[in-house]
Amino acid sequence: MQASLTAPLLVVAQTPPPARRTETAPAIPLFPGAEVFFPDLGFFGTTQVVALDPAKVSFQLYDNKNNNDFMMLCAAGARPQMLFNGNLFTPEGKILGLLVSGGQRYARLTTGSKLLSGIFYITKDKKANIVFREQFNQDDLGNIDFAMQAGPLIIEPGRKKGIYESNFNFRPRTIIAREKNGRILVMTFTAWKNLWQIQNNILENFPDVDSAINLDGGGSTASCLNTAKYKNLIDPSDDLPFMIMVRPPR
């Protein structure tokens, strides 16, 4: 979805839904270091959660300047893969915020945006983290294999709430979360919810999540799982000039 950094938000006070535990759905193996499960989150509907071990998979930019059909790109993978939407971009397809892939920087850090407040990154020694933009040391870029600026942080490091008010900004969402053991969860919410609702849902149902950051949403929400034994597609309604691919390392 193209960025709208100036649109006002209508805020309404709400009471968080009561805490509830859910039965975790059986995990479906995708490829080494990757599995998917579909927890039943009640009124949130079925949510797709892909669990990734950063020590066993590779994150990389998939540059889609020609805006090829997402379904076609999903089917074109010669190796097991996952594709999902990246972060915000301009109407011209320019990436907003820091993006590093394969150790190469494709876009610079944005410092003036209240929205792009965090960084998800993976070091060359395969450690993943989510931090505030101000805590990210650009002098360490030489040690970064993949990094993507996003926001807002809906769960701040240390499992602290990052969203304190609800609003009427309901849409499908893609969230990247980090568990305390370093595992990464790519969470695709297809039901129309706001970030306040999703934050509370994650805190209630995913006790190991230490931090979580919002990616692009709305019509850009997309996910493709393509392996020899399993395929699943959440097709975006918007064109995606770039996306993120996860594969086993070469």
Secondary structure, DSSP 8 states (H G I E B T S, - for coil): -B--SS----EE---------------EEEETTEEEE--B-GGG-B-EEEEE-TTT-EEEEEE-TT---HHHHHHT-SS-EEEEE-S-B-TT--B-S-EEETTEEEE----S-SS--EEEEEETTS-EEEEEGGG--GGGGGGEEEEEEE--EEEETTTEE----EES--EEEEEEEEETTS-EEEEEEEEEE-HHHHHHHHHHH-TTEEEEEE---GGG--EEEE-SS-EEEE--SS--SEEEEEE---
